[in-house]
């Protein structure tokens, strides 16, 4: 991996000092700063105006209490977060994550990544992120509703279609977005469709939004394969996770001729050499809300593994689509040994820095999440456009727009990497391209 330019070391040291124990945020910041040495050499105006130092400090960090009643009538207490990181390009845009692991450091890492991801889409949206340590798993619909209503009772005062537009993330799907929007509408007495994205199709949502992140990462990989005159046809693909991103990545891989032979959840992974039966997986995860082991019970020839790792499965293409830092150095070595040639991040920062280094040094083409998984926020931006114009687009039209945006991101990454002395590096290209767009806007807006 790149060595950090000495002019940026002080900036990173300050980030660590001012944000103690927030390891995920430190990791995300380091990964970007290590790419920016050629940029500060060519553009001293960025360091003169302290653009990078300002970019690493969120514009606003909101932490609040979320009390709610469970079905037994007992008071439960969670903590809510919204980090409005940078609005140089437009209103803050980024998801809400409901998961026990959520704390300020994770929200800040996600928000920091979101700045560059959103810039890469070419849409006028800034970066933010939020969430709570609430776990919707095992909770009734009524409990989830009461939590969401309490969460929004505080959050509503900080968001708006021209201020901050949340969406879903891990633990926040159509059900949660519905409860959140209902409470926002009730409190404000305004039907502001553009205040949340990921809404249902009958009340302001966009076609392809559910599929967007999974489809987008596969569109991006398809562009990577085209650079060497390849396609998904005949490729063995492994997709970690079995949530929304993973399911629709599997769907698009199959549509493009590849075969996804393994997927996973927190309990283990399943291998199906005939190809994952997508309808069965959707039924288990979206209808039954079951575990991946249920897939093996219902599918002849499928094998469930509770131990080991999905990255032990030999494949041509690996798509980590579960959570941060799930693919470590040991896993990377195994992927290389087994002949994997492409890794693209469907989740946010699922590959550790050491694993990324091992993959790249071994010649594996690696696409970082801020580029490869930008399809979700890109389609959220398209949903905002439709809401603003009181319009709705067909599935085919929206999917075509998504495909064009992902192709544009791919090309921008390669062109920028080449221009700044790192030909073929999607990591450098994504970081530098996203940074320059935001930095130029910050320069234009003055010291704010």
C-alpha positions as CSV (number, residue, x, y, z in Angstrom):
1,X,0.0,0.0,0.0
2,X,1.1,3.6,-0.4
3,X,3.1,5.4,2.2
4,X,1.5,8.5,3.5
5,X,3.0,11.8,2.3
6,X,4.9,13.6,5.1
7,X,2.7,16.6,4.6
8,X,-0.4,14.6,5.6
9,X,1.1,12.7,8.6
10,X,0.3,15.6,10.9
11,X,-3.3,15.6,9.7
12,X,-3.7,11.9,10.3
13,X,-2.1,12.2,13.8
14,X,-4.5,14.9,14.6
15,X,-7.5,12.7,13.5
16,X,-6.3,9.9,15.8
17,X,-5.7,12.3,18.7
18,X,-9.1,14.1,18.4
19,X,-11.0,10.9,17.8
20,X,-9.6,8.4,20.3
21,X,-10.6,4.7,20.1
22,X,-12.5,5.2,16.8
23,X,-10.5,2.6,14.9
24,X,-12.8,2.3,11.9
25,X,-12.7,6.0,11.4
26,X,-8.9,6.0,11.7
27,X,-8.7,3.2,9.1
28,X,-11.0,5.0,6.6
29,X,-9.1,8.2,7.0
30,X,-5.7,6.6,6.6
31,X,-6.8,4.8,3.4
32,X,-7.8,8.1,1.8
33,X,-4.8,10.1,3.0
34,X,-2.3,7.5,1.7
35,X,-3.6,8.2,-1.8
36,X,-3.4,12.0,-1.7
37,X,0.4,12.6,-1.9
38,X,0.4,13.3,-5.6
39,X,-2.6,15.6,-5.2
40,X,-1.0,17.9,-2.6
41,X,2.2,18.0,-4.7
42,X,0.2,19.2,-7.8
43,X,-2.3,21.4,-5.9
44,X,-0.6,23.2,-2.9
45,X,-3.8,25.3,-2.6
46,X,-5.5,22.4,-0.9
47,X,-3.0,22.3,1.9
48,X,-2.7,26.1,2.1
49,X,-6.5,26.3,2.7
50,X,-6.3,23.3,5.1
51,X,-8.9,21.5,3.0
52,X,-7.8,18.1,4.1
53,X,-7.8,18.9,7.8
54,X,-11.3,20.4,7.5
55,X,-12.5,17.5,5.4
56,X,-11.6,15.1,8.2
57,X,-13.7,17.0,10.8
58,X,-17.5,16.5,10.5
59,X,-19.5,19.6,10.1
60,X,-21.9,18.3,12.8
61,X,-22.1,15.3,15.1
62,X,-25.5,14.5,16.7
63,X,-25.9,11.9,19.5
64,X,-29.2,11.4,21.2
65,X,-31.2,9.1,23.6
66,X,-33.8,6.8,22.1
67,X,-36.2,5.5,24.8
68,X,-39.0,3.0,23.7
69,X,-41.4,0.4,25.1
70,X,-41.1,-3.3,24.3
71,X,-44.0,-5.6,23.9
72,X,-43.9,-6.4,27.7
73,X,-44.3,-2.8,28.6
74,X,-40.7,-2.4,29.7
75,X,-38.7,0.7,28.9
76,X,-35.7,0.1,26.6
77,X,-33.0,2.6,25.9
78,X,-30.7,3.0,22.9
79,X,-28.4,5.6,21.5
80,X,-29.0,7.4,18.2
81,X,-26.4,9.0,15.9
82,X,-26.3,11.3,12.9
83,X,-23.0,12.6,11.6
84,X,-23.4,15.3,9.0
85,X,-19.9,15.1,7.6
86,X,-19.7,17.4,4.5
87,X,-22.2,19.4,2.5
88,X,-19.9,21.1,0.0
89,X,-21.6,19.4,-2.9
90,X,-25.2,19.3,-1.6
91,X,-27.4,18.1,1.2
92,X,-25.9,15.4,3.5
93,X,-26.8,12.0,2.1
94,X,-26.2,8.6,3.7
95,X,-27.9,5.7,5.3
96,X,-29.0,4.8,8.8
97,X,-27.7,1.6,10.3
98,X,-29.5,-0.3,13.1
99,X,-27.1,-2.8,14.6
100,X,-25.6,-3.5,18.1
101,X,-22.1,-2.7,16.8
102,X,-23.0,0.9,16.0
103,X,-21.1,3.6,17.9
104,X,-19.7,7.0,16.9
105,X,-16.5,5.6,15.3
106,X,-18.4,3.4,12.9
107,X,-20.9,6.2,12.0
108,X,-18.0,8.5,11.3
109,X,-16.1,6.0,9.2
110,X,-19.3,5.4,7.1
111,X,-19.9,9.1,6.8
112,X,-16.4,9.9,5.7
113,X,-16.5,7.2,3.1
114,X,-19.9,8.5,2.0
115,X,-18.4,11.9,1.1
116,X,-16.2,10.5,-1.7
117,X,-18.7,7.8,-2.8
118,X,-21.4,10.5,-3.3
119,X,-18.9,12.7,-5.1
120,X,-18.1,9.9,-7.5
121,X,-21.7,9.5,-8.6
122,X,-21.6,13.0,-10.1
123,X,-24.8,13.9,-8.3
124,X,-25.1,17.0,-6.1
125,X,-25.1,15.3,-2.7
126,X,-22.9,15.7,0.3
127,X,-21.9,12.9,2.8
128,X,-23.4,11.8,6.1
129,X,-24.4,8.7,8.0
130,X,-26.4,7.7,11.1
131,X,-27.9,4.9,13.0
132,X,-28.4,3.3,16.4
133,X,-27.1,0.4,18.5
134,X,-30.7,-1.0,18.4
135,X,-31.0,-4.5,17.0
136,X,-34.2,-5.2,15.0
137,X,-33.5,-8.9,14.9
138,X,-36.0,-10.8,17.0
139,X,-38.1,-7.8,17.6
140,X,-41.8,-7.7,16.6
141,X,-43.1,-5.3,14.0
142,X,-44.7,-3.3,16.8
143,X,-41.4,-3.0,18.7
144,X,-39.6,-1.9,15.6
145,X,-42.3,0.7,14.9
146,X,-42.1,2.1,18.5
147,X,-38.3,2.3,18.3
148,X,-38.4,4.0,14.8
149,X,-41.0,6.5,16.0
150,X,-38.9,7.4,19.1
151,X,-35.7,7.7,16.9
152,X,-37.4,10.0,14.4
153,X,-39.0,12.1,17.2
154,X,-35.4,13.4,17.8
155,X,-33.9,13.1,14.3
156,X,-36.7,15.0,12.5
157,X,-35.4,18.4,13.6
158,X,-32.0,17.8,11.9
159,X,-33.1,16.5,8.5
160,X,-34.9,17.8,5.4
161,X,-34.9,17.3,1.6
162,X,-32.5,20.3,1.2
163,X,-30.6,19.7,4.4
164,X,-30.0,16.0,5.2
165,X,-31.6,13.0,3.5
166,X,-31.1,9.6,5.2
167,X,-31.7,6.2,3.7
168,X,-31.4,2.6,4.8
169,X,-28.3,0.5,5.6
170,X,-27.8,-2.6,7.7
171,X,-30.9,-3.3,9.8
172,X,-32.9,-0.6,8.0
173,X,-35.1,-1.8,5.1
174,X,-38.5,-0.9,3.7
175,X,-40.3,-1.6,7.0
176,X,-38.1,0.7,9.0
177,X,-38.1,3.5,6.4
178,X,-41.9,3.4,6.4
179,X,-42.1,3.8,10.1
180,X,-39.5,6.6,10.1
181,X,-41.2,8.5,7.3
182,X,-44.6,8.1,8.9
183,X,-43.4,9.7,12.1
184,X,-41.6,12.5,10.2
185,X,-44.8,13.2,8.3
186,X,-46.9,13.1,11.5
187,X,-44.6,15.5,13.4
188,X,-44.0,18.0,10.6
189,X,-47.4,17.9,9.0
190,X,-45.6,17.9,5.6
191,X,-45.4,15.2,3.0
192,X,-41.8,15.8,2.0
193,X,-41.1,12.7,0.0
194,X,-37.5,13.7,-0.6
195,X,-36.6,13.6,3.1
196,X,-35.9,9.9,3.1
197,X,-35.0,7.5,0.3
198,X,-35.6,3.8,0.0
199,X,-39.3,4.4,0.3
200,X,-42.0,2.0,-0.9
201,X,-43.0,2.3,-4.6
202,X,-46.6,3.3,-3.8
203,X,-45.5,6.3,-1.6
204,X,-42.6,8.0,-3.4
205,X,-40.0,5.3,-3.8
206,X,-37.9,4.6,-6.8
207,X,-37.7,1.5,-9.0
208,X,-34.4,-0.3,-8.6
209,X,-33.6,1.3,-5.2
210,X,-33.9,-2.1,-3.5
211,X,-31.7,-3.7,-6.0
212,X,-29.3,-0.8,-6.6
213,X,-26.3,-1.5,-4.4
214,X,-26.1,-5.2,-5.4
215,X,-26.7,-4.4,-9.1
216,X,-24.3,-1.6,-9.0
217,X,-21.3,-3.6,-7.7
218,X,-21.9,-6.2,-10.4
219,X,-22.2,-3.5,-13.1
220,X,-18.8,-2.1,-11.8
221,X,-17.2,-5.5,-12.0
222,X,-18.6,-6.0,-15.5
223,X,-16.8,-2.8,-16.5
224,X,-13.6,-4.1,-14.9
225,X,-13.9,-7.4,-16.9
226,X,-14.4,-5.5,-20.1
227,X,-11.0,-3.8,-19.8
228,X,-9.5,-7.3,-20.5
229,X,-12.2,-8.3,-23.0
230,X,-13.9,-10.6,-20.4
231,X,-17.4,-11.1,-19.1
232,X,-19.2,-12.9,-16.2
233,X,-19.9,-15.8,-18.5
234,X,-18.7,-19.0,-16.9
235,X,-17.2,-17.2,-13.9
236,X,-17.5,-18.8,-10.4
237,X,-18.5,-16.0,-7.9
238,X,-18.6,-16.0,-4.1
239,X,-20.8,-13.4,-2.4
240,X,-20.5,-12.9,1.4
241,X,-23.7,-12.0,3.2
242,X,-27.3,-12.8,2.4
243,X,-29.0,-9.4,3.0
244,X,-30.2,-6.9,0.5
245,X,-26.9,-6.1,-1.2
246,X,-25.8,-9.8,-1.5
247,X,-29.2,-11.0,-2.8
248,X,-29.3,-8.5,-5.6
249,X,-25.6,-8.9,-6.4
250,X,-26.4,-12.6,-6.8
251,X,-29.4,-11.8,-9.0
252,X,-27.4,-9.6,-11.4
253,X,-24.4,-12.0,-11.6
254,X,-26.8,-14.7,-12.7
255,X,-28.4,-12.4,-15.3
256,X,-25.0,-11.7,-16.7
257,X,-24.0,-15.3,-17.1
258,X,-22.0,-15.9,-13.9
259,X,-22.7,-18.5,-11.2
260,X,-22.7,-17.6,-7.5
261,X,-21.8,-20.7,-5.7
262,X,-21.7,-19.5,-2.1
263,X,-23.2,-16.9,0.3
264,X,-23.3,-16.5,4.0
265,X,-24.7,-14.9,7.2
266,X,-23.3,-14.5,10.7
267,X,-24.0,-18.2,11.5
268,X,-21.9,-19.6,8.6
269,X,-21.9,-20.1,4.9
270,X,-23.5,-22.3,2.3
271,X,-22.0,-23.8,-0.9
272,X,-24.2,-24.7,-3.8
273,X,-22.1,-25.8,-6.8
274,X,-25.2,-25.7,-9.0
275,X,-25.6,-22.0,-8.3
276,X,-27.5,-20.3,-5.5
277,X,-31.3,-20.7,-5.9
278,X,-32.2,-17.0,-5.6
279,X,-36.0,-17.5,-5.0
280,X,-35.3,-19.9,-2.2
281,X,-32.8,-17.5,-0.6
282,X,-35.2,-14.6,-0.9
283,X,-38.0,-16.6,0.7
284,X,-35.7,-17.7,3.6
285,X,-34.3,-14.2,4.3
286,X,-37.1,-11.8,3.3
287,X,-40.2,-13.9,4.2
288,X,-39.2,-16.4,6.9
289,X,-36.4,-14.1,8.2
290,X,-34.5,-17.4,8.7
291,X,-30.8,-18.4,8.7
292,X,-28.6,-19.5,5.9
293,X,-28.5,-23.0,7.3
294,X,-32.2,-23.3,6.3
295,X,-31.1,-23.0,2.7
296,X,-29.0,-26.1,2.9
297,X,-31.9,-28.0,4.5
298,X,-34.3,-27.1,1.7
299,X,-31.9,-27.4,-1.3
300,X,-30.5,-30.7,-2.5
301,X,-26.8,-30.6,-3.1
302,X,-26.2,-27.5,-0.9
303,X,-23.8,-27.8,2.1
304,X,-23.8,-25.6,5.1
305,X,-20.6,-24.8,7.0
306,X,-20.8,-23.3,10.5
307,X,-17.0,-23.1,10.8
308,X,-14.3,-21.8,8.6
309,X,-14.9,-18.9,6.2
310,X,-16.7,-18.3,2.9
311,X,-13.3,-17.1,1.5
312,X,-12.1,-20.7,1.6
313,X,-14.4,-21.4,-1.4
314,X,-12.4,-21.3,-4.7
315,X,-13.7,-18.6,-7.1
316,X,-12.9,-16.3,-9.9
317,X,-14.6,-13.3,-8.4
318,X,-15.2,-12.4,-4.7
319,X,-17.8,-9.8,-3.6
320,X,-17.6,-9.1,0.1
321,X,-21.2,-7.7,0.8
322,X,-21.6,-8.2,4.5
323,X,-19.8,-5.8,6.9
324,X,-16.6,-3.9,7.6
325,X,-13.3,-5.8,7.9
326,X,-14.8,-9.2,7.1
327,X,-12.0,-10.1,4.7
328,X,-8.6,-10.1,6.4
329,X,-5.1,-11.0,5.4
330,X,-5.4,-14.7,6.0
331,X,-8.6,-14.7,3.8
332,X,-6.8,-12.7,1.1
333,X,-3.9,-15.2,0.9
334,X,-6.5,-18.0,0.5
335,X,-8.3,-16.2,-2.3
336,X,-5.0,-15.6,-4.1
337,X,-4.0,-19.2,-3.7
338,X,-7.3,-20.4,-5.0
339,X,-7.1,-18.3,-8.2
340,X,-9.4,-15.4,-7.4
341,X,-8.8,-12.6,-10.0
342,X,-11.2,-9.8,-9.0
343,X,-12.4,-8.5,-5.6
344,X,-15.0,-5.7,-5.4
345,X,-16.4,-4.4,-2.2
346,X,-20.2,-4.5,-2.0
347,X,-20.1,-3.6,1.7
348,X,-18.4,-0.5,3.2
349,X,-14.7,-1.2,3.9
350,X,-15.1,-5.0,4.2
351,X,-11.5,-5.6,3.4
352,X,-8.7,-4.9,5.9
353,X,-5.8,-2.7,4.8
354,X,-3.4,-5.7,5.0
355,X,-5.8,-7.9,2.9
356,X,-6.1,-5.1,0.3
357,X,-2.3,-4.9,0.1
358,X,-1.9,-8.7,-0.4
359,X,-4.6,-8.8,-3.1
360,X,-3.1,-5.9,-5.1
361,X,0.5,-7.1,-4.8
362,X,-0.7,-10.5,-6.1
363,X,-2.2,-8.9,-9.2
364,X,-5.9,-9.3,-8.1
365,X,-7.9,-6.4,-9.5
366,X,-9.5,-4.7,-6.4
367,X,-12.4,-2.2,-6.4
368,X,-13.0,-0.2,-3.1
369,X,-16.5,0.2,-1.8
370,X,-16.6,3.9,-2.3
371,X,-16.6,3.2,-6.0
372,X,-18.0,-0.3,-6.4
373,X,-21.0,0.0,-4.0
374,X,-22.0,3.6,-5.0
375,X,-25.1,2.2,-6.8
376,X,-27.2,2.5,-3.7
377,X,-26.7,6.2,-3.1
378,X,-26.7,6.9,-6.9
379,X,-30.2,5.4,-7.1
380,X,-31.2,7.3,-3.9
381,X,-30.1,10.5,-5.8
382,X,-32.4,9.4,-8.7
383,X,-35.2,8.9,-6.2
384,X,-34.7,12.4,-4.9
385,X,-34.9,13.7,-8.5
386,X,-38.2,12.0,-9.0
387,X,-39.6,13.2,-5.7
388,X,-38.5,16.8,-6.5
389,X,-40.4,16.7,-9.9
390,X,-43.3,14.6,-8.6
391,X,-42.4,12.0,-11.2
392,X,-41.7,8.3,-11.4
393,X,-39.6,6.3,-13.8
394,X,-39.8,2.8,-15.2
395,X,-37.6,0.0,-13.9
396,X,-35.8,-0.2,-17.2
397,X,-35.1,3.5,-17.4
398,X,-33.8,3.7,-13.8
399,X,-31.6,0.6,-14.2
400,X,-30.1,2.1,-17.4
401,X,-29.3,5.3,-15.5
402,X,-27.7,3.2,-12.7
403,X,-25.7,1.2,-15.2
404,X,-24.5,4.5,-16.9
405,X,-23.5,6.0,-13.5
406,X,-21.5,2.9,-12.5
407,X,-19.7,2.9,-15.9
408,X,-18.9,6.5,-15.4
409,X,-17.5,5.9,-11.9
410,X,-15.4,3.1,-13.3
411,X,-13.9,5.2,-16.1
412,X,-13.3,8.2,-13.7
413,X,-11.4,6.0,-11.4
414,X,-9.1,4.6,-14.1
415,X,-8.6,8.0,-15.8
416,X,-7.7,9.7,-12.5
417,X,-5.4,6.9,-11.3
418,X,-3.5,7.2,-14.6
419,X,-3.3,11.0,-14.4
420,X,-1.8,10.9,-10.9
421,X,0.8,8.2,-11.5
422,X,-1.1,5.0,-10.3
423,X,-2.3,3.4,-13.5
424,X,-4.8,0.6,-12.9
425,X,-5.4,1.5,-9.2
426,X,-9.1,1.7,-8.5
427,X,-8.2,2.6,-4.9
428,X,-6.1,5.7,-5.8
429,X,-8.5,6.7,-8.6
430,X,-11.6,6.6,-6.4
431,X,-10.0,8.4,-3.5
432,X,-8.4,11.1,-5.7
433,X,-11.3,11.7,-8.0
434,X,-13.8,12.0,-5.1
435,X,-11.5,14.2,-3.1
436,X,-10.7,16.7,-5.9
437,X,-14.4,17.2,-6.6
438,X,-15.2,18.0,-2.9
439,X,-12.0,20.0,-2.3
440,X,-12.7,22.3,-5.3
441,X,-16.2,23.0,-3.9
442,X,-14.8,23.7,-0.5
443,X,-12.3,26.1,-1.9
444,X,-15.1,27.9,-3.8
445,X,-17.3,28.2,-0.7
446,X,-14.6,29.8,1.5
447,X,-13.7,29.0,5.1
448,X,-16.9,27.6,6.5
